Each structure stands twice: as structure tokens, then as C-alpha cells.
Amino acid sequence: MTTIEGFRLRKLGNEFILVGESMALINFNKMITLNETAAFLWKAAEEHTASHGGFDTADLCKALCAEYEVAPEQAMTDVEATVASWREAGVIQD
């Protein structure tokens, strides 16, 4: 999977939002809000996309376990739910 170019993570108060900033995304009329953990995962996905050409749920699970004290099974459940919501919102592609 890869993040779609043109979405930028911005902090708004205590939350984070994904904002479409490119001309190709001019018709994107959704605001995606992320909590701190989901924002961390987004950054990890962007970094992995930039350095490795993409990411998968195992990459994000590994990053989540390294950053937070969470069991791998719970981390994978959370990562899969987050990735599913990103896919539904159209901010990542397979």
C-alpha cells in the first residue's frame, strides 16, 4: 500500500487532520480526523512509502509496538482497523 501524494497531516488542537493539498485532490471534500496513535501510524506509513515504496500492516504493527507498550495482537487489530478506515476514506491505495 502507499499513501496518496498530496495529503498532509496537520495538528488542530488536540487532534490531527488529514488535508488534501494538491490540485488533484481539489474535489476531496472530506476531513479525516486522527487521534494521536492514528497520526503516528500515518507518519510511519508516509515514511515507509517514501523509503521503501510502500507499507503493509506488518510494518505499521512493528512501528506501533516499538513506540507504545502494546501487545502485537492488539497492535495488529488496531492497525488493520486504521488502515481499513484510510482505505474507505480514499487516502491510501493498494
Backbone bond lengths (Angstrom), bond angles and torsions (degrees), N, CA, C in turn:
res aa  C-N    CA-C-N  psi(-1)  N-CA   C-N-CA  omega(-1)  CA-C   N-CA-C  phi
1 M - - - 1.451 - - 1.525 108.54 -
2 T 1.311 115.43 158.30 1.460 121.04 174.50 1.520 109.20 -138.46
3 T 1.327 115.05 153.17 1.459 119.34 170.51 1.523 107.12 -75.52
4 I 1.313 116.92 150.65 1.454 120.82 178.76 1.522 108.73 -86.01
5 E 1.321 115.52 127.24 1.465 122.30 -179.11 1.522 110.28 -58.13
6 G 1.310 115.92 136.85 1.453 121.12 175.50 1.514 113.93 109.28
7 F 1.326 117.84 -11.70 1.456 119.97 174.98 1.517 108.82 -90.73
8 R 1.315 116.14 130.80 1.456 121.95 -179.63 1.516 109.53 -120.66
9 L 1.325 115.11 139.39 1.458 122.04 177.60 1.521 108.22 -86.69
10 R 1.307 116.36 126.75 1.465 121.83 179.29 1.519 109.13 -127.62
11 K 1.318 116.51 142.88 1.468 121.23 176.65 1.519 108.62 -89.42
12 L 1.328 115.50 132.63 1.460 121.93 179.42 1.520 107.18 -133.45
13 G 1.326 116.61 99.43 1.465 120.20 -175.24 1.516 109.79 66.47
14 N 1.326 116.18 -124.44 1.459 121.61 179.15 1.516 113.02 -95.55
15 E 1.317 117.06 3.71 1.451 121.00 -178.88 1.519 109.92 -119.14
16 F 1.296 114.71 173.25 1.453 122.10 176.47 1.518 107.87 -122.63
17 I 1.328 116.61 149.10 1.458 121.07 175.92 1.527 109.20 -129.81
18 L 1.323 115.19 150.65 1.461 121.14 171.68 1.513 106.78 -99.81
19 V 1.309 115.48 127.59 1.454 122.09 -177.14 1.522 108.45 -120.72
20 G 1.329 116.98 130.94 1.457 121.34 174.40 1.509 109.35 -79.78
21 E 1.336 117.56 119.94 1.463 121.02 -174.03 1.518 114.69 -116.04
22 S 1.311 118.98 -0.26 1.459 118.89 -178.89 1.530 110.48 -99.91
23 M 1.303 116.56 162.12 1.464 121.05 178.69 1.526 111.16 -62.43
24 A 1.326 117.20 -31.87 1.465 120.61 179.36 1.520 111.51 -65.30
25 L 1.321 117.32 -22.24 1.456 121.69 -177.57 1.525 112.19 -102.80
26 I 1.299 117.42 15.34 1.465 121.61 -175.64 1.524 111.93 -58.52
27 N 1.329 118.40 -29.99 1.461 121.39 179.32 1.518 112.96 -89.76
28 F 1.314 118.25 3.34 1.457 121.72 178.28 1.518 107.55 -73.98
29 N 1.318 116.76 111.63 1.465 119.92 -173.29 1.523 112.53 -113.30
30 K 1.329 116.63 26.25 1.450 120.42 178.20 1.520 109.55 -110.59
31 M 1.312 115.45 149.16 1.448 120.43 171.62 1.519 105.92 -113.61
32 I 1.300 116.89 121.81 1.445 121.30 -179.54 1.516 108.01 -101.95
33 T 1.323 116.25 118.25 1.454 120.24 177.50 1.522 108.61 -98.55
34 L 1.319 114.99 142.30 1.455 121.84 -179.00 1.519 109.77 -129.82
35 N 1.320 115.67 140.74 1.458 118.07 171.64 1.528 108.49 -79.44
36 E 1.307 117.17 -178.95 1.464 120.91 -175.52 1.529 112.35 -61.19
37 T 1.317 116.83 -40.30 1.467 120.51 -179.53 1.520 111.42 -67.70
38 A 1.328 116.82 -44.56 1.471 120.21 178.45 1.523 110.69 -64.45
39 A 1.330 117.57 -36.01 1.468 120.96 176.79 1.527 109.93 -64.96
40 F 1.332 117.21 -40.46 1.456 120.88 175.89 1.527 109.93 -59.48
41 L 1.329 117.05 -45.20 1.460 121.18 179.65 1.526 111.15 -63.78
42 W 1.330 117.65 -38.72 1.464 120.68 178.63 1.532 110.11 -61.67
43 K 1.335 115.55 -45.71 1.464 119.14 178.48 1.530 110.81 -60.45
44 A 1.327 116.41 -42.06 1.468 120.31 178.51 1.529 110.33 -63.36
45 A 1.328 117.30 -40.71 1.471 121.22 178.54 1.524 110.67 -64.06
46 E 1.335 117.06 -43.16 1.466 120.36 177.97 1.529 111.15 -62.53
47 E 1.326 116.36 -44.82 1.466 120.17 -179.33 1.526 110.65 -63.48
48 H 1.325 116.25 -42.86 1.463 119.72 -179.57 1.531 110.69 -67.83
49 T 1.321 116.68 -36.51 1.464 120.26 176.75 1.522 110.04 -63.32
50 A 1.329 116.62 -44.27 1.466 120.61 -178.54 1.528 112.16 -67.16
51 S 1.313 117.18 -39.97 1.464 119.36 -174.12 1.526 114.43 -91.46
52 H 1.334 117.54 -25.92 1.458 120.60 -175.76 1.525 113.58 -124.12
53 G 1.316 117.18 1.79 1.464 120.21 178.96 1.517 114.22 80.71
54 G 1.316 117.36 6.14 1.455 120.90 178.83 1.515 110.96 163.22
55 F 1.318 114.98 179.52 1.460 121.17 -179.83 1.518 108.17 -146.32
56 D 1.322 115.38 163.36 1.457 119.83 171.40 1.526 108.31 -135.72
57 T 1.315 116.19 176.40 1.465 119.07 -176.13 1.528 111.65 -63.67
58 A 1.324 117.55 -31.23 1.469 120.07 178.23 1.527 111.03 -64.35
59 D 1.347 117.22 -39.23 1.466 120.84 177.10 1.526 110.82 -60.11
60 L 1.330 115.64 -46.07 1.465 119.81 -177.74 1.522 111.09 -70.22
61 C 1.324 117.27 -36.80 1.463 121.42 177.81 1.529 110.15 -61.68
62 K 1.305 116.08 -44.93 1.465 121.06 178.81 1.527 111.01 -60.79
63 A 1.324 116.66 -44.08 1.468 121.12 178.92 1.527 110.90 -63.86
64 L 1.331 116.70 -41.70 1.462 121.19 -179.01 1.524 110.71 -64.45
65 C 1.330 117.22 -43.66 1.466 121.06 179.15 1.525 111.50 -65.57
66 A 1.326 117.51 -34.49 1.455 121.42 179.42 1.529 111.55 -70.47
67 E 1.328 116.74 -31.84 1.470 121.34 -175.88 1.528 112.78 -88.72
68 Y 1.320 117.17 -36.94 1.463 122.53 -174.44 1.527 109.84 -122.57
69 E 1.302 116.46 154.38 1.459 120.60 174.27 1.519 108.24 -82.78
70 V 1.318 114.91 92.54 1.460 120.72 -178.27 1.522 107.92 -142.77
71 A 1.321 115.81 141.59 1.463 120.39 178.09 1.520 109.33 -67.60
72 P 1.325 117.87 143.30 1.466 121.04 -178.77 1.533 113.64 -54.70
73 E 1.327 117.70 -37.73 1.468 120.50 179.81 1.529 111.30 -64.50
74 Q 1.335 116.25 -43.54 1.462 120.14 178.57 1.521 110.66 -68.63
75 A 1.331 116.60 -39.62 1.464 120.57 178.39 1.524 110.08 -60.00
76 M 1.333 117.59 -44.32 1.461 120.30 -179.11 1.524 111.31 -64.82
77 T 1.325 117.35 -39.75 1.471 120.81 176.74 1.521 110.36 -59.74
78 D 1.325 116.49 -45.79 1.465 121.44 -179.95 1.528 111.38 -65.94
79 V 1.324 116.81 -43.29 1.465 121.22 179.67 1.521 110.20 -62.59
80 E 1.318 117.77 -46.02 1.463 120.66 -179.61 1.520 111.72 -61.05
81 A 1.328 117.56 -40.24 1.465 120.95 177.91 1.524 111.17 -66.08
82 T 1.325 116.46 -41.40 1.462 120.38 179.79 1.521 110.73 -65.65
83 V 1.314 117.26 -46.26 1.462 121.21 179.71 1.531 110.45 -62.60
84 A 1.316 117.09 -39.25 1.474 120.01 177.54 1.521 111.08 -61.91
85 S 1.323 117.26 -39.61 1.471 119.69 178.99 1.523 110.79 -69.27
86 W 1.337 117.90 -36.08 1.462 120.95 176.40 1.521 110.50 -65.55
87 R 1.323 115.85 -41.71 1.470 120.00 179.99 1.541 109.78 -62.91
88 E 1.319 115.82 -44.16 1.468 120.24 179.41 1.533 111.71 -63.07
89 A 1.332 115.82 -36.70 1.474 120.59 179.61 1.520 112.44 -76.63
90 G 1.333 117.33 -16.36 1.466 119.96 178.62 1.510 114.90 83.00
91 V 1.339 117.43 27.63 1.466 119.65 -179.01 1.524 112.58 -103.86
92 I 1.357 117.24 -3.26 1.447 122.21 172.41 1.518 108.29 -131.84
93 Q 1.319 115.22 163.05 1.467 120.22 176.12 1.507 109.41 -136.13
94 D 1.329 115.55 152.04 1.477 120.56 179.20 1.503 111.01 -82.48
